[in-house]
Amino acid sequence: MKNTTPAAENEVIFIQYDIPPLKSAEYTITVKQQTNQQPGEFSTSRKFAVTSERFALDPDDINSNFPQNLANGEFGGTLPHVLFNRRILPWERSSVKDDDTAPWLAVFLFGEGEQPTVVKEKAKALVPAGTTITVAGSTTTGTGTMPAGIFSYPGMQQLDYGETPDDDCNIIDIPAALFNQIAPTKKDLPFLAHIRKMQTLDKSDDLAKEVENFTVVLGNRLPQNDTDNYAFLISLENFGDYLPDDDGKSNLPAGTTAVRLLSYINWSYTVNTRDETFKSLLEHLNKNELGQQGLTVLQVPFNGTPPDATAVKAALAKQATGTLTPADATVLVQNALLMGYTPHGHSLRHSGHTVSWFRSPLLPYLVQETIAFPVSCSDAANRYNPETGMFDISYGAAWQLGQLLALQNKNFASSLYNWKKGLYAWEVTKEEQEIIKNKYQGIEAFGDVFATRRVRMDKDTTPPDDVVEWMAKLSLLNGVPFNYLVADERMLPPESMRFFYIDNNWVDALMDGAFSIGRSTTASMTLETPYLTSLRANARNSATQFRKRKRSLKGYINNTGTITGFLLRSAVLKGWPGMEITGYDDAAGTSEINKLRMDRLSEEVLLCIFDGVVQRVSIHEPPEALHSGVEGIYPDYVTSLRVIQGGGDPGSGIDGYTAKVTTRSNQQTLQISKAADAIKTVLNAPPLSEGITDFTAAQFALEMIKGVVKVDFQNTKA
């Protein structure tokens, strides 16, 4: 079935802010009642507090940062940012008095030699030495320890509910002159945070949702080229009146030599021409140090030219006649490696050791379903080549693994056993009914007895939902140890992408092993056969429903039964955890295919399985993490403009139209509010004439983001 994803399904909605109903603070509710009796008015008051993180952030609230830690790449002209999972976090506290749209979190960027040292301290280190510290709703007190000349958060001597002077925190001290160079103005702050609302169905299984909201906090300073840069996520709570002016003029109290700030996360990256950007990392997959294309399927690499069909046929013929030469043996071994086999030591059941072939369910080519299940035991699924004396233990290993995984899950094992026990009783009753029917030839007798039997025959033989669901997940290789999928590390080296076909025989053996619980005789195996066949079909159908589908893929049906996918091992997964993947069953990328599973197996390994034959894979930079920045060279920094509310599609580029972005004298710190004014002026001027009255952080973000990076891969083996 052909499907083309509508552009609307990939949209990102930019939202200015989401101010919480109540910010973190203490509140008083007063209730008054007017009556006709003296004294005429009754009132009562209650205090309550709204609290949020202050001295440390929950790591789960932070999604990612850009650029990623220790990255090397072409990041010149880009602004660092932090992406948050919690929509309202940047507005839960206040930074600018009487401006709820200004976030209290900010990203500061330091150059080489400027970076501060992170020091573990107590909350009292943020309060001037000798100042008494009180805690709301508590008798706990303390005394500040911050040395003279250092300025920190105004009002910190009055802590909130649940806080103490001895709470742990990380602090940094910034020289006052440097703070004035790099800190945003209070007019800048509202433009440095916004929300991105989007669909995430192309992300990994743990992130895929119909709609998700992410919050971005931007830095305001460009990095230095050819050197290390250091980014810090810090708090600017109540700092609004002390931030510098547009030109970096200080508003700090007289005598301030340094500014002390809370630091939540920090990372470093280097701006150069090395290949650690999203695009560069992906474009160098499967390539050696010389940039030459390497393997694209799962097989152990070997030196030399792969043998062709003629050489393999000749070697097989010599093997059959016992005239095999070392060169012919090498051809056969290389051919086995090309087929995805790896040799392994094999301890035989009745003593003795040998070497046997094994291959995973992830194969370089399509294998037809030729193996009949159920079988009595794992050995019955092994294959033996008398000409070589070697076993193929692939299906036997799968069968044994399925049984072990089933026994490991007590809930599944119990549910399956009880269901099968009921099936045996049902089959016995069915057979007895046939005997009675043949014996009495339709004579009606013993009505009550036969009525009871008929009730027993009405039993629903459908497998329990939990059994179907567990088997469905097993059919997608959930729970299968990684060394069964990749039996040799050389098959999936760092910075590689490997396409595969799933061997349905292997999966059938895995599922039969799981289904074998409670099977004790050949007769029971014969009885179970139709139920196993039905359960496998139900499980595979259920497996297609685990992931939510896009609207355009609601009716997608794979009529071939072929399942394919790829394994990706790359640093790009760690740097861009929310990256998105789309598969197509045509080389042109016009017919999208449904994903069955997209699972991060580790920080740097991802497994993606498609319902059909995938021929093209598109890997997208996560839209929620799109970076912002400027184009051009100082002093001619600009940003290319996009449609906001004029003619054309919102967000589409406006050819030839740019707005100037100015900096402070240090050539790195952007004058954000001035840039916003410049963008608004160009958009409102003829011939664009967009008529914007209130230019928001959402609109600023739309104008400052750079294009989505997408890298396409062709599955040449499909």
ABEGO torsion letter per residue (X at the ends): XBBBBBAAAABBBBBABBBBABBBBBBBBBBBBBBABOAGBBBBBBBBBBBBBAABBBAAABABBOBBBGBBEBABGBBBBBBBABAAAAAABBABBGBAABBABBBBBBBBGABBBBBBBBAAAABBBGBBBBBBGBABBBBBABBBGBBBBBGAABBBBGBBAABBBBBBBBBAAAAAAABBBAAAAAAABBBBBBBAAABBAAABBABBBBBBBBBABBBBBGBBBBBBBBBABGAAAABBBAAGBBABBBGBABBBBBBABBBBBBBBABBABAAAAAAABGBBAAGBBBBABBBBBBBEBBBBAAAAAAAAAAAAAGABBAAAAAAAAAAAAAAGBBBBBBBBABEEBBBBBBBBABBABBBBBABBOBBABAAAABBBBAAAGBBBAAAAAAAAAAAAAAAABAAAAAAAAAAAAAAAAAAAAAAAAAAAAAAAGGBBBGAAAAAAAAAAAABBABBBAAAAAAAAAAAAGBGBBAAAABABAAABBBGBBBBBBBBAAAAAAAAAAAAABGBABAAAAAAAAAAAAAAAAAAAAAAAAABBBBAAAAABBBAAGBBBEBBBBBAAAAABAABBBBBBABAAGABBBBBABBBBABAABBBBBBBEBBABBBBBBBAAABBBEBBEBOAABBBBBBBAABBEBBGBBBBGBBBBBBBBAAGABBBAAAAAAAAAAAAABOAAGAGBABBBAAAAAAAABBBBBBBBBBBAAX
